[in-house]
């Protein structure tokens, strides 16, 4: 039997802002790379 654990994090305001900023940058990077992949696909 496998056991898994779930943790709830309760970041303070500064940590929440840092998390939001990191997720924003990751989303921008993902979308940029996805657009590059579509452009490459259309050219080939």
C-alpha positions as CSV (number, residue, x, y, z in Angstrom):
1,X,0.0,0.0,0.0
2,X,1.3,3.4,-0.9
3,X,1.0,6.3,1.4
4,X,1.1,9.9,0.3
5,X,1.2,13.1,2.2
6,X,-0.4,16.4,1.4
7,X,0.8,19.6,2.9
8,X,-0.9,23.0,2.9
9,X,1.4,25.9,2.7
10,X,0.5,29.2,4.3
11,X,3.0,31.7,2.8
12,X,3.2,35.2,4.2
13,X,2.6,38.1,2.0
14,X,6.2,38.4,0.8
15,X,6.4,34.7,0.0
16,X,3.1,34.8,-1.8
17,X,4.3,37.6,-4.0
18,X,7.5,35.7,-4.8
19,X,5.5,32.6,-5.7
20,X,3.2,34.6,-8.0
21,X,6.2,36.3,-9.7
22,X,7.9,32.9,-10.3
23,X,4.7,31.4,-11.7
24,X,4.3,34.5,-14.0
25,X,7.8,34.1,-15.4
26,X,7.3,30.4,-15.9
27,X,4.1,31.0,-17.8
28,X,5.8,33.6,-20.0
29,X,8.6,31.2,-20.8
30,X,6.2,28.3,-21.5
31,X,4.1,30.4,-23.9
32,X,7.2,31.7,-25.7
33,X,8.6,28.3,-26.2
34,X,5.3,27.0,-27.3
35,X,5.1,29.8,-29.9
36,X,8.5,28.9,-31.2
37,X,7.5,25.3,-31.6
38,X,4.4,26.3,-33.6
39,X,6.6,28.6,-35.8
40,X,9.1,25.8,-36.4
41,X,6.2,23.4,-37.3
42,X,4.8,25.8,-39.8
43,X,8.1,26.3,-41.5
44,X,8.8,22.6,-41.8
